[in-house]
Amino acid sequence: MCPKNLANRLGTDADYNTHTVLNACPQWQWFNNGIWKNLEELTENWADEHEKVWVICGPVFHKKTPRLWLGEDDKGEILVAVPDGFYKIIIKESDDPKKPDVLAFIYPHAILPSKNRKPSKSKGYPHEEFLVSVDEVERLTGLDFFTTLTAAEQEAIEKEPADEVWEDPGEYKLLE
């Protein structure tokens, strides 16, 4: 789920390897080219502003069982699960080396197009509505993040969602 233009920053091999099924997850086109793409652009701007950010993202399947599949089993195609949502955790260093700044989001894949398309220049996409705690991402995915930290350090980072999305230091780009 690493965008090609961001992988390119890591080198030709990383750029090339974005075009594999290991880096792909089915997304509705209007979601991928709307609010999700805007979050990717924001992440790129934050990386430029803060020199580095760490990003963890992936699919969310409610009840751990996919409800929708791509492909036709009766035609011998390999079925691919379509996620119910997507999470993205973005981490940057803070003044406290034991407590980085963290944004965690969960976007429902069936997000209403009215919240996904053609935002106004002044308001932008409503990313704040999708802020959650890292604990919530862990609960929904069954994954465990920040495992090298002590339990107390993990709790300080994972328990509460961020109050707001970091300011975008870049120019806001409207998607046509």
N, C-alpha and C positions, 0 to 999 in steps of 0.2 A: 504494500500500500504506500510505498514511497514514490512520490511523483518524480518523473524523469528529470525535470529541471532542477530539483533539489539533489537527486542522486548524482547528477553531473558535477556537483561541487566536490564530490568525493573521488571523482576520477572516471575515466572511460569505462572501466569494468563495471563500476556501480551503475553508471548510466545505462549500459548495455543490458545489465541484469534486471532492470525494471520491467523488461518485456518478457517476463516468464509468468507462469501460473503461480509460482511461489510468491509473487508480489501482487497478486490480483485477488479481488473479491467482488462478486457481482454487486453492482450498484445501479439504481435507477438513474437514467441519464440526467434527468432534471435535478436530482439530488447531487450527483457527482459534479455537475457543472454549475451548481448553485451554491448553497450554504457550505457544503463540504469543500469545494474548491476555494471559496473565500477563506475558510479556516486554514487551508494549506497556504494561501497567500499571506495571511496574517502570520503564520508560523515562520515563513520565509523572512518576512519583515522583522520579526522578533529576533531571528538568528542574526540578521545583519546588525540590528541595534545592540544586541547583548553579546555579540561575537560567537556565542554558541548556545544552543538549546538542545535538549534531548527529547525525542518524541517516541512515544509508544502508542501504537494504534492497532485496531483490529475489529473483528465482527463481534456482535452480541446476538446470541440466540436465546430467546426467552424460553424458560423451562428446558434448556439444553437440547431441544429437539427442533430442527428446522420445520417450518410450516410450508415453505415454498421452495420448489426445486426447479432448476433450469434443465432442459433436456428431455428426451423422450426415451424412457426405459424400454418400451416395447419395440423400439428401433435399434436397440443395442447401444444407445448413447450412454456415456458416463454422466450420471446426474450430479449437478453442482448445487449445493445449498445456497439459498439467498438469505442473508442475515436479516434479522428483525431490526437491527440498529447497528451503530458503529460507535466505538469509543476512541478518544484520543486524549492522551496525557502528555502535557508539555511541561518541561522542567527547565528552570534556569537558576543560575547561582544567585544567592542573595547576600546580604551583609552578614548573615549567620551561616557559616559553612556547614553546620549540622542541620539546618532547616532551609532547604532550597525553596524557591517560589514554585508553586505547582498549580497548573490549571488542569482540571479533568472534566471532560465533556462526554455525554452520551446523547447521540442524536438518533431518534427513531427513524428508521429507513422510510417509513411512510409519512414523513414530515409533510405537513400541509404545504402545497405549492405556494399559498399566499405568504407563508413565512420563509419561503425558499427563493422566490424569484424577484428580480428587479427591485432591489431595495432603493429607497430614496438616498440621495447623496449625503444627506445630513444624518440619517438614522442608521443606515447599514443593516446588516443581518442581525437577528436577535440572538446572538451567541450566548448572552447571559442566561437566557431561559434554559439552556442545556448544561449549565455548570452543575456538577455533582461532586461528591467526595470520591477520593480514590477507593475508599472502602466500598462504595456503591459499585464502582467498576469491578472490583474484586468479587463482590457478591454475585453480580450478574454473569461474570465470565468464568469464575472458578480459578482465576489466576491470582498470584501473589506477587506484589511489586515491592521494591525497596528491601529485598530480603537480606542484604548485607548490613542493614541498620539494626540497632537494638529495638526491642519492642516499644520502648518509650519514644525513640526517635521516629519510628514508623507511625505511631499513633499521632504524634504532633503534625506529621505531614498528611496522613491519610484520612483522619477523622472528619474534618470539616471541609466543605467546598470553598473555593475562593469566593470572595465577596463580589468581585467584578473581573471582567476580562482586561488584560493589560492593554494599555494604550497602544494604538497602531502608529508606529513611527513613520510608516511608509505612506504613500499616496493611496487613497482608497480607489479601487478599480471596480467600476460597474461592469457587470457581465452583460453582454448584448445577446 
